[in-house]
Amino acid sequence: MRAVASVLTVLLVLSAGCGGGSGSGGGSAAASCASFTGAQPPAAGRVVARQGAGGSCGARAVEIVVTSVSDLFGAQFTFTFDATKLSYAGASSQGSVLASGGAQVSVQEGSAGSGTVTVGISRIGAGSGVNVSGSQVLVRLVFSPLAAGTSTLAVSNAQLFGSETPPQTKPGLTWSGGTFVIQ
């Protein structure tokens, strides 16, 4: 299973140069609250972003959620946002479905510049993947507001991986981000 972690790390490094920022609107007043709305609701065949439970509007968690996937072992994706509106505070495996059965989870992240981040997450020390029934959290991303306005959270270069050696991508999935409103 080290091969999977190694592949995810390589993918993380290789994809760090991809992407670009997006966003619109906004003033220059200091912002104190961010809210997030996902572009699509969770459903089979989708990997979506949604506002995380708990936290505060000053440190907004966004959960990347998977629905009805078999043998899930890891994922890799790049996301972009408007870095003049939000600051990115990091990724967490807290509550991740990948930790099922007591498995350890590795989260790797790399920034390709302002507003572009690549995240890789995988199980480590586990011989098999997780069968996801219903909608479950894959990884949590945390953002803090900087300036009033809106920012799109766009997801690209996204893949889910099974536990095969070498790792195989899960075909036929669509990924979607959403929109922040910062006040």
C-alpha positions in Angstrom: 0.0 0.0 0.0 3.0 2.2 0.2 2.8 2.2 -3.6 -0.5 4.0 -3.4 0.8 6.7 -1.1 3.9 7.1 -3.3 1.7 7.4 -6.4 -0.5 10.0 -4.7 2.6 12.0 -3.6 3.9 11.9 -7.2 0.5 13.0 -8.5 0.5 15.8 -6.0 3.9 17.1 -7.1 3.1 16.7 -10.8 -0.2 18.4 -10.7 0.9 21.3 -8.5 1.6 23.4 -11.6 -2.0 23.2 -12.9 -5.0 25.4 -12.4 -5.8 29.1 -12.0 -7.7 31.4 -9.8 -11.3 32.5 -10.2 -13.7 34.7 -8.4 -15.6 37.9 -8.7 -17.0 40.9 -7.0 -16.1 42.2 -3.6 -14.9 45.3 -1.9 -11.9 46.0 0.1 -13.5 46.0 3.5 -12.2 43.4 6.0 -14.5 40.4 6.0 -15.5 38.5 9.1 -17.8 35.7 7.8 -17.7 33.3 4.9 -20.5 30.9 3.8 -20.3 28.2 1.2 -22.8 26.7 -1.2 -22.0 23.6 -3.2 -22.7 23.6 -6.9 -24.4 20.2 -6.8 -25.9 18.1 -4.0 -24.3 14.7 -3.1 -25.5 11.9 -5.3 -24.1 8.6 -6.7 -21.5 9.2 -9.4 -20.6 12.6 -7.9 -17.8 14.0 -5.7 -19.0 17.3 -4.4 -18.1 20.2 -2.1 -20.5 21.2 0.7 -20.3 23.5 3.7 -18.9 21.6 6.6 -20.8 21.0 9.9 -19.7 22.9 13.0 -16.9 25.5 12.9 -17.6 29.1 12.4 -18.1 31.6 9.6 -14.6 33.0 10.4 -13.0 29.6 9.7 -15.3 27.9 7.2 -14.8 24.2 6.6 -15.7 22.8 3.2 -16.1 19.0 3.0 -15.4 17.1 -0.1 -18.0 14.3 -0.1 -18.2 11.0 -2.0 -21.3 9.0 -2.5 -21.7 5.2 -3.1 -18.2 4.2 -4.2 -16.7 0.8 -3.7 -13.1 0.0 -2.7 -12.1 3.7 -2.1 -8.4 4.0 -1.1 -7.5 7.6 -1.9 -8.0 10.7 -4.0 -6.1 13.5 -5.6 -7.5 16.9 -6.8 -6.5 20.5 -7.4 -8.8 23.4 -6.3 -8.6 27.1 -7.1 -10.2 30.1 -5.3 -9.8 33.8 -5.1 -6.9 34.4 -2.7 -7.8 38.1 -2.4 -11.1 37.0 -0.8 -10.0 33.9 1.2 -7.0 32.4 2.8 -6.6 28.6 2.8 -5.8 27.2 6.2 -5.2 23.5 5.3 -6.7 20.1 4.7 -7.8 17.6 7.4 -8.7 13.9 7.5 -11.0 14.6 10.4 -14.2 12.6 9.9 -12.8 11.0 6.7 -14.4 7.8 5.5 -10.9 6.6 4.7 -10.3 6.3 8.4 -12.9 3.5 8.6 -11.8 0.5 10.5 -9.2 2.5 12.4 -6.9 3.0 9.3 -4.4 5.8 9.4 -4.9 8.5 6.7 -2.2 10.6 5.0 -3.0 14.0 3.7 -0.5 15.7 1.4 -0.9 19.2 0.0 1.0 21.5 -2.1 0.5 25.1 -3.4 1.2 26.0 -6.9 0.8 29.7 -6.2 -1.8 32.0 -4.8 -5.2 30.5 -4.9 -4.2 27.0 -6.3 -3.7 24.0 -4.1 -3.4 20.3 -4.8 -4.5 17.7 -2.2 -3.8 14.0 -2.0 -5.3 11.8 0.6 -5.0 8.0 1.1 -5.3 5.2 3.6 -1.9 3.9 4.9 -1.2 0.6 6.5 -4.5 -0.8 5.2 -4.7 -3.6 2.8 -8.1 -2.7 1.3 -10.2 0.2 0.4 -13.5 1.4 1.9 -16.9 0.7 0.5 -18.8 3.9 0.8 -22.6 3.7 1.2 -24.5 6.9 1.2 -22.6 10.3 1.3 -19.4 10.4 3.3 -16.7 13.0 4.0 -13.5 12.3 2.0 -11.5 15.4 3.3 -12.1 18.7 4.9 -10.7 22.0 3.6 -10.6 25.1 5.9 -10.8 28.7 4.6 -10.8 32.1 6.4 -12.4 35.3 5.0 -10.2 38.2 3.9 -12.3 40.6 1.9 -16.0 40.9 1.1 -17.2 39.5 -2.2 -17.6 36.1 -3.8 -15.2 33.4 -4.8 -15.7 30.3 -6.8 -14.1 27.0 -5.5 -13.3 25.1 -8.7 -12.1 21.5 -8.7 -9.8 20.1 -11.4 -7.4 17.2 -12.1 -9.5 15.1 -9.8 -9.3 11.3 -9.3 -10.5 8.7 -6.8 -8.3 5.6 -6.5 -9.0 2.0 -5.6 -6.7 -0.3 -3.6 -5.3 -2.1 -6.6 -1.6 -2.3 -7.2 -0.8 -0.2 -9.2 -3.6 2.1 -8.2 -6.5 2.4 -10.6 -8.7 5.4 -11.0 -12.4 5.1 -10.4 -14.1 6.0 -13.8 -17.3 7.8 -14.5 -17.3 10.3 -11.6 -18.0 14.0 -11.8 -16.5 16.5 -9.4 -17.9 19.9 -8.5 -17.0 22.8 -6.3 -19.2 25.7 -5.3 -19.3 29.4 -4.3 -18.2 31.3 -1.2 -20.0 34.5 -0.2 -17.8 36.6 2.1 -19.3 39.4 4.2 
